[in-house]
Amino acid sequence: MSDRAPQPVERRLPTEESRQLVALVRDIVSKEIAPRASEEEEAGRFPRELFTLLSEAGLLALPYDSAFGGGDQPYEVYLQVLEELAAARLTVGLGVSVHSLACHALAGFGTEEQRLAHLPAMLSGGLLGAYCLSEPASGSDAASLRTRAVKDGDDWVLTGTKAWITHGGVADFYTVLARSGGEGPRGISAFLVPGDATGLSAALPEKKMGMKGSPTAQLHFDGVRVRGDRLLGAEGQGFAIALSALDSGRLGIAACAVGVAQAALDQAVGYAAERRQFGRPVADFQGLRFMLADMATQVEAGRALYLEAARLRDAGLPFSRQAAMAKLFCTDAAMRVTTDAVQVLGGYGFTLDFPVERLMREAKVLQIVEGTNQIQRMVIARHLAGPETR
C-alpha cells in the first residue's frame, strides 16, 4: 500500500506569508516526498535532490536573517514546517533540522565578515550541512570530547574522530567542535570545515533500524587544515556555542516527533474507519476509540508544548527548560503513538504494506538524538532544583 498523505493540521500562523509558506510545503510534500517515502526508506536511498529542491524554495533558510539569505521566519513557523516535512518522511524533516543546527554557530556567533562570506551559500545556495559534536567515547558527556585543534601559524589543524554524524560523508560543510585548549568545556572551540577538506573522510554509514535513507557515519579528521578565519566565536567558546545550538535543535526534534506521531495517528484513524469486523467498522468499538482519543491528545499536547517554547525563543526570552521539556514529551509521545498505531492495525501494522511499522522504528531514534531523554530530565531538574551536589 502507498503512503497515506498526512491529514491537514489546522495551524495558527501569524501572517499571510507564513500561511502561503505552509501551503507551499504541503504541495511539495504531496507531490515530491510522501508518494515515495516508504519505498525509498526501505531502499536506503538518500534524497539529495529533495534537499536541493527545498533549498531552491527557501526552506533550508527559514529562521535566519534575510540579509544573509535567510527567510526571516519566526521559530514558531519554522517548526511547523519541520513537522509537515517529518510527517511525510523523517529523513527529510530531521535533515532540515540538522542543516539548520549546522548553520546556528556561524549565524549566532560568527563575525559580520564570516557571515557575509559563508551564510548565503549555506542557507540558500544548495549546500547541505552537518553538526559534529559527538564522538565514539563522548556522547552525552560532550565536554569530554577528544578531537584536537592545534594552532599552526594562522591555521588550525584538526585531528580525531566524530561519531553519529547525520549527513556524514554527504554534507558540503561541517560545524565541528574540537579541543583547542585544556580539559573541560572551556577548552573547546567551534570551526566551520568544508566538506571537501584534505584529510577529512567518512566511514561507511551505520546500519540502522530506521531512517535508512539518512546517512549516519563517523568522520575522521587526519590533520585537516582549517583557515584561522573559520574559527567561529572566540577560542574556547565552543561548548557554550554548542549548548546554544542544542536548545534550538531540541525544538526541531520535538517538531519532527510530532510530525511522525501525526502521520501514525492519520494512518490509524483511516484504517479504523475502513476496516470492518463483526459487521461494522472497528472504529465503532470503544476500546479502539479510546486508544485513538489518547493518541490524538498526545499529539496535540506535544504540538502545544513545542510551539510555546518557540514563542518564548521568538520573544527573546529564556527557553532552555521548555526546549528540554518539549523534546522529552514529544519524542516519548511519538514512541507511544506509533506503537499504538501498529496495534490499531493489528497484523497489518507489522507488515511493510503500511508505513506505521516504519514510523515506529523512526520514532525510537528521536528519544536518543540531540540529548537522550534521560539527559533532558537532568536539564529540566537542574532548572527546577539547581545543579546536583557532589
C-alpha positions in Angstrom: 0.0 0.0 0.0 1.3 3.5 -0.8 1.8 6.1 2.0 -1.4 7.8 3.1 -1.0 11.6 2.8 -0.9 13.3 6.2 -4.2 14.9 7.1 -4.0 18.7 7.1 -3.5 20.2 10.5 -5.2 23.4 11.5 -2.4 25.8 12.2 -2.4 29.2 13.8 0.1 31.1 11.6 1.0 34.7 12.3 1.0 36.2 8.8 -0.4 35.6 5.3 3.2 35.0 4.2 3.6 32.1 6.7 0.2 30.6 5.6 1.4 30.6 2.0 4.7 29.1 3.1 3.0 26.1 4.8 0.7 25.7 1.7 3.9 25.5 -0.4 5.4 22.9 1.9 2.2 20.8 1.7 2.3 20.9 -2.0 5.9 19.8 -2.1 5.1 17.0 0.4 2.2 15.7 -1.5 3.9 15.7 -4.9 7.6 15.1 -4.2 8.1 13.5 -0.8 5.1 11.4 0.5 4.4 9.2 -2.5 7.9 7.5 -2.4 8.8 7.8 1.2 8.4 4.2 2.3 9.9 2.8 -0.9 13.0 5.0 -0.7 13.5 4.4 3.0 13.4 0.7 2.5 15.9 1.0 -0.3 18.1 3.2 2.0 18.2 6.0 -0.6 19.4 9.4 0.4 17.2 12.0 -1.3 19.8 14.7 -2.0 17.6 16.1 -4.9 14.9 16.9 -2.3 17.2 19.0 -0.2 18.2 20.9 -3.4 14.6 21.5 -4.1 14.0 22.7 -0.5 16.9 25.0 -0.8 15.6 26.5 -4.0 12.3 27.0 -2.3 13.9 28.8 0.6 13.0 26.1 3.1 16.6 25.5 4.4 16.9 29.1 5.5 13.6 29.9 7.2 14.7 31.0 10.7 17.7 33.1 9.6 18.2 36.7 8.7 17.3 37.7 5.1 20.4 39.9 5.0 22.4 36.6 4.7 20.0 34.7 2.5 17.6 33.6 5.3 13.8 33.5 5.3 13.1 35.9 8.3 10.6 33.4 9.7 10.0 33.1 13.4 10.8 29.7 15.0 7.1 29.2 15.6 6.6 29.0 11.8 9.9 27.1 11.0 9.0 24.3 13.4 5.6 23.8 11.9 7.3 23.4 8.5 9.6 20.8 10.0 6.5 19.0 11.4 5.0 18.9 7.9 8.2 17.5 6.4 8.8 14.9 9.1 5.2 13.7 8.8 5.9 12.8 5.2 9.5 11.5 5.7 11.6 11.8 8.8 14.8 11.6 6.8 13.8 15.0 5.2 12.4 16.7 8.2 15.2 15.7 10.5 17.7 16.5 7.7 16.4 20.1 7.5 16.7 20.4 11.3 20.3 19.2 11.3 21.2 21.6 8.5 19.7 24.5 10.5 21.6 23.3 13.5 24.8 23.3 11.5 24.2 26.9 10.5 23.5 28.1 14.0 27.1 28.7 15.2 28.0 30.9 12.2 24.7 32.8 12.3 24.8 33.4 16.0 28.5 33.8 16.8 30.3 34.5 13.6 31.7 37.9 12.7 29.9 40.0 10.1 32.6 39.2 7.6 32.3 35.5 8.2 28.5 35.6 7.8 28.7 37.5 4.6 31.3 35.2 3.2 29.6 31.9 4.0 26.0 32.1 5.2 24.3 32.9 1.8 25.6 29.7 0.2 24.8 27.7 3.3 21.3 29.0 3.6 20.1 29.2 0.0 22.9 28.1 -2.2 22.0 24.4 -2.4 24.6 23.4 0.2 23.8 20.9 3.0 25.4 21.0 6.4 26.1 18.6 9.3 26.9 19.1 13.0 29.9 17.4 14.6 29.8 17.2 18.4 29.5 13.5 19.4 32.5 11.1 19.4 32.9 7.4 19.9 33.6 7.9 23.6 31.7 11.1 24.3 28.0 11.2 23.6 26.0 12.6 26.5 29.3 13.7 28.1 30.1 16.1 25.3 32.5 18.2 27.3 34.9 15.2 27.3 35.4 15.2 23.6 39.0 14.4 22.4 39.2 15.7 18.8 42.1 18.1 18.8 42.5 21.5 17.2 46.1 22.7 17.2 47.2 26.2 16.1 49.7 26.2 13.2 50.6 29.7 12.2 47.3 31.4 11.1 45.6 28.0 10.6 44.2 25.2 12.8 44.9 21.5 12.3 42.1 19.1 13.4 42.8 15.5 14.3 40.3 13.0 15.7 37.1 11.1 15.1 33.4 12.3 15.3 30.6 9.8 15.5 26.9 9.6 14.8 27.0 12.4 12.3 23.8 12.9 10.3 24.8 13.6 6.7 28.3 12.3 7.4 30.1 11.9 4.1 27.5 13.8 2.0 27.4 17.2 3.6 29.0 20.2 2.0 30.1 21.8 5.3 30.5 20.7 8.9 30.3 22.7 12.1 32.9 20.9 14.2 33.6 21.1 18.0 37.2 20.4 18.9 39.5 20.7 21.8 41.8 23.7 21.3 42.9 24.1 24.9 42.8 22.2 28.3 40.4 19.7 29.7 36.7 20.5 30.3 34.2 22.7 28.5 36.4 25.8 28.4 39.0 24.1 26.2 36.6 23.6 23.3 36.3 25.7 20.1 34.0 25.7 17.1 35.1 25.5 13.5 33.5 25.7 10.0 35.1 22.9 8.0 34.5 22.4 4.2 33.1 19.0 3.3 36.0 18.5 0.7 38.8 19.4 3.1 42.0 17.4 2.6 42.3 14.8 5.3 38.6 14.6 6.0 37.0 11.2 5.3 33.8 9.3 6.3 33.4 5.7 7.4 30.7 3.5 5.9 27.3 4.6 7.1 25.9 2.9 10.2 23.3 0.1 9.6 20.2 1.4 11.5 16.8 0.1 12.4 15.2 3.3 10.9 15.9 6.4 8.9 17.8 4.2 6.5 17.7 6.9 3.8 19.7 9.3 6.1 23.4 8.5 6.2 24.8 8.4 9.7 28.6 7.9 9.8 31.8 8.5 11.6 34.0 11.3 10.3 37.8 11.0 10.5 40.0 14.2 10.8 43.5 13.3 9.8 45.4 16.6 10.1 42.6 18.6 8.5 43.9 22.1 8.0 41.3 24.9 8.6 42.0 28.6 8.0 42.0 30.8 11.0 39.1 32.8 9.7 36.9 29.6 10.1 37.1 29.7 13.9 33.5 30.5 15.0 33.3 32.8 18.0 36.2 33.2 20.4 38.7 30.4 21.1 37.4 28.3 24.0 33.8 29.4 23.4 32.8 26.3 21.5 31.0 24.5 24.3 28.7 27.5 25.0 28.0 27.7 21.3 27.1 24.0 21.2 24.7 24.3 24.1 23.0 27.3 22.5 22.6 25.4 19.3 21.2 22.3 21.0 18.5 24.3 22.8 17.2 25.3 19.4 17.9 21.9 17.8 15.8 20.2 20.5 12.8 22.1 19.4 13.5 20.8 15.9 13.5 17.3 17.2 10.3 17.9 19.1 8.5 19.2 16.0 9.8 16.2 13.9 8.5 13.9 16.6 5.0 15.4 16.5 5.1 15.1 12.7 5.8 11.4 13.0 3.1 10.9 15.6 0.6 12.8 13.5 1.4 10.6 10.5 0.9 7.5 12.6 -2.4 8.8 14.0 -3.7 9.6 10.5 -2.9 6.1 9.4 -4.6 4.6 12.5 -7.8 6.7 12.1 -8.0 5.9 8.4 -7.6 2.2 8.9 -10.1 2.0 11.7 -12.7 3.7 9.6 -12.2 1.3 6.7 -11.6 -2.0 8.5 -14.7 -3.9 9.3 -15.1 -6.7 11.9 -18.4 -8.2 13.2 -20.3 -6.3 10.5 -19.1 -2.8 11.4 -16.0 -0.5 11.3 -13.5 -1.3 14.0 -13.6 2.4 14.8 -17.1 1.7 16.4 -15.5 -0.3 19.2 -15.0 1.7 22.4 -11.6 0.2 23.3 -10.2 1.3 20.0 -11.9 4.7 20.0 -10.4 5.4 23.4 -7.0 4.5 22.1 -7.4 6.9 19.2 -8.5 9.6 21.5 -5.5 9.2 23.7 -3.2 9.2 20.7 -4.7 12.4 19.4 -4.4 14.1 22.8 -0.7 13.3 23.0 -0.1 14.7 19.5 -2.0 18.0 20.4 -0.3 18.3 23.7 3.2 17.9 22.1 2.4 20.4 19.5 1.3 23.0 22.0 4.4 22.4 24.1 6.9 22.9 21.3 5.0 25.9 20.0 5.0 27.6 23.4 8.8 27.1 23.7 9.2 28.5 20.2 7.2 31.6 21.1 9.5 32.2 24.1 12.5 31.9 21.8 11.0 34.3 19.3 10.3 36.8 22.1 14.0 36.7 23.2 13.1 35.0 26.5 14.8 32.1 28.1 13.6 28.8 26.7 16.1 26.1 27.5 13.9 24.4 30.1 10.9 24.5 27.8 13.0 23.1 24.9 14.1 20.2 27.1 10.5 19.6 28.1 9.3 19.7 24.5 12.0 17.3 23.3 11.3 14.9 26.2 7.5 14.9 25.9 7.1 15.0 22.1 9.6 12.2 21.5 8.2 10.0 24.2 4.7 10.7 22.8 5.8 9.8 19.3 7.1 6.4 20.6 3.7 5.7 22.3 1.6 6.9 19.4 3.4 5.0 16.8 3.4 1.8 18.9 -0.4 2.2 19.4 -0.8 2.8 15.7 0.8 -0.6 15.0 -1.6 -2.1 17.5 -4.6 -0.5 15.9 -3.7 -2.0 12.5 -3.1 -5.4 14.1 -1.3 -7.9 11.9 -1.2 -5.4 9.0 0.7 -2.9 11.2 3.5 -5.4 11.5 3.9 -5.6 7.7 5.6 -3.4 5.2 2.3 -2.8 3.4 1.6 0.1 5.8 4.0 2.7 6.9 3.2 2.5 10.7 6.0 0.0 11.3 8.5 2.4 9.7 7.1 5.3 11.8 7.5 3.2 15.0 11.1 2.4 14.1 11.9 6.0 13.3 10.3 7.3 16.5 12.8 5.5 18.6 15.8 7.5 17.4 14.1 10.7 18.4 14.3 9.7 22.0 18.1 9.4 21.6 19.4 12.2 19.3 20.5 15.7 20.5 20.5 14.6 24.1 18.8 11.4 25.2 15.6 11.8 27.1 17.4 10.9 30.3 19.6 13.9 29.7 16.5 16.1 29.1 15.2 15.1 32.5 18.6 16.1 34.0 18.4 19.5 32.3 14.8 20.1 33.5 15.7 19.1 37.0 18.6 21.5 37.1 16.4 24.3 36.1 14.0 23.4 38.9 16.3 22.4 41.8 19.8 23.6 40.7 22.9 21.6 39.9 23.4 18.2 41.6 25.5 18.3 44.8 28.7 16.1 44.8 
